[in-house]
Amino acid sequence: AFNPAVWYGAEAVGKVVGATKAKNDADASSGATAGSTPSAEASVGATLTRARALELLREDYDSSYFVSGVGALAAYDPRCEFSDPFVAFEGVDRFKQNVSNLGGMMRDIDLKITAWEENEDDLVTAWKFSCVLDLPWRPRLAAAGGTTHAFDKSTGKVVKHIERWDVEPAKVVKQLLVPASKLPENRWEVFMFSLADGDAFGCWLAASPGVVKLAAPWVAVSLAAKAAGISAEGTPLGAVDALAFWMLVLALLAEPVRFFKGIIGS
């Protein structure tokens, strides 16, 4: 089951992705920077009418802000509390950083608002979205849920952002294992299709070229060492040598099988 550790792990991955793609993201989003620059309305002391706050929230939703990170979030108090079924934290800056980093892994984002309920103390929305994650096997993630935006009576700003997800965690995990493509287009997709189907042999056939690339140099060095009179038998290194040797043998045996079965085309 999901727990805060999983969420914090995703946050850490997002930070790595954000760091490695910072330059490209900056170039790609240069035209949208003006639209996401905080305005005077986003400052701590500013106040908003309810009509203006709703207008700003609508603009954020139009830019798919909570999956893309693009948006001013000017309707939010800078110290707004964000929570979902997995974790809670405080601060607009942290929220924007998280969604911007993880949003950098998303392609073909489709966000639809299915409900917009304006109440005396809050705004309750319902939404559904889908995207393709920028992973080697390109899985499609789809979910539905809703968000409650609670307003502060004195400032008119959003002070609580409470998300719900109308999907079981196990279904999310399963989605991450299945490529979006109907037919596999690379070895990663063949491997993940086989994994999702519980086909261990198919997984091995898909992985065998990579195993050859990793194991062959190790085995070559090991054989060269033995030829020079250096033996690691009976040591942990010797066990690794033996494992690499047999994995290489099995991977090489898989190559003709993979070819004739036509699992992966050239």
Secondary structure as the mmCIF struct_conf table of DSSP 4:
data_model
#
loop_
_struct_conf.conf_type_id
_struct_conf.id
_struct_conf.beg_label_comp_id
_struct_conf.beg_label_asym_id
_struct_conf.beg_label_seq_id
_struct_conf.end_label_comp_id
_struct_conf.end_label_asym_id
_struct_conf.end_label_seq_id
HELX_RH_AL_P HELX_RH_AL_P1 PRO A 4 THR A 20
TURN_TY1_P TURN_TY1_P1 LYS A 21 LYS A 21
HELX_RH_AL_P HELX_RH_AL_P2 ALA A 22 ALA A 28
TURN_TY1_P TURN_TY1_P2 SER A 29 SER A 29
HELX_RH_3T_P HELX_RH_3T_P1 SER A 30 ALA A 32
HELX_RH_AL_P HELX_RH_AL_P3 THR A 33 SER A 36
BEND BEND1 THR A 37 THR A 37
HELX_RH_3T_P HELX_RH_3T_P2 ALA A 40 ALA A 42
BEND BEND2 SER A 43 SER A 43
TURN_TY1_P TURN_TY1_P3 VAL A 44 GLY A 45
HELX_RH_AL_P HELX_RH_AL_P4 ARG A 50 ASP A 62
TURN_TY1_P TURN_TY1_P4 SER A 63 SER A 64
HELX_RH_AL_P HELX_RH_AL_P5 TYR A 65 SER A 68
BEND BEND3 GLY A 71 GLY A 71
TURN_TY1_P TURN_TY1_P5 ALA A 74 ALA A 75
STRN STRN1 TYR A 76 SER A 83
BEND BEND4 PRO A 85 PHE A 86
STRN STRN2 ALA A 88 GLU A 90
HELX_RH_AL_P HELX_RH_AL_P6 VAL A 92 GLY A 103
TURN_TY1_P TURN_TY1_P6 GLY A 104 MET A 105
STRN STRN3 MET A 106 GLU A 118
BEND BEND5 GLU A 120 ASP A 121
STRN STRN4 ASP A 122 LEU A 133
BEND BEND6 LEU A 135 LEU A 135
TURN_TY1_P TURN_TY1_P7 PRO A 136 TRP A 137
STRN STRN5 PRO A 139 PRO A 139
STRN STRN6 ARG A 140 PHE A 151
HELX_LH_PP_P HELX_LH_PP_P1 ASP A 152 ASP A 152
TURN_TY1_P TURN_TY1_P8 LYS A 153 THR A 155
BEND BEND7 LYS A 157 LYS A 157
STRN STRN7 VAL A 158 TRP A 165
BEND BEND8 VAL A 167 VAL A 167
HELX_RH_AL_P HELX_RH_AL_P7 PRO A 169 LEU A 177
BEND BEND9 VAL A 178 VAL A 178
STRN STRN8 PRO A 179 PRO A 179
BEND BEND10 ALA A 180 LEU A 183
BEND BEND11 ASN A 186 ASN A 186
HELX_RH_AL_P HELX_RH_AL_P8 ARG A 187 ASP A 197
TURN_TY1_P TURN_TY1_P9 GLY A 198 GLY A 198
HELX_RH_AL_P HELX_RH_AL_P9 ALA A 200 ALA A 227
TURN_TY1_P TURN_TY1_P10 ALA A 228 GLY A 229
TURN_TY1_P TURN_TY1_P11 GLU A 233 GLY A 234
BEND BEND12 THR A 235 THR A 235
HELX_RH_AL_P HELX_RH_AL_P10 PRO A 236 LYS A 261
TURN_TY1_P TURN_TY1_P12 GLY A 262 GLY A 262
BEND BEND13 ILE A 264 ILE A 264
#
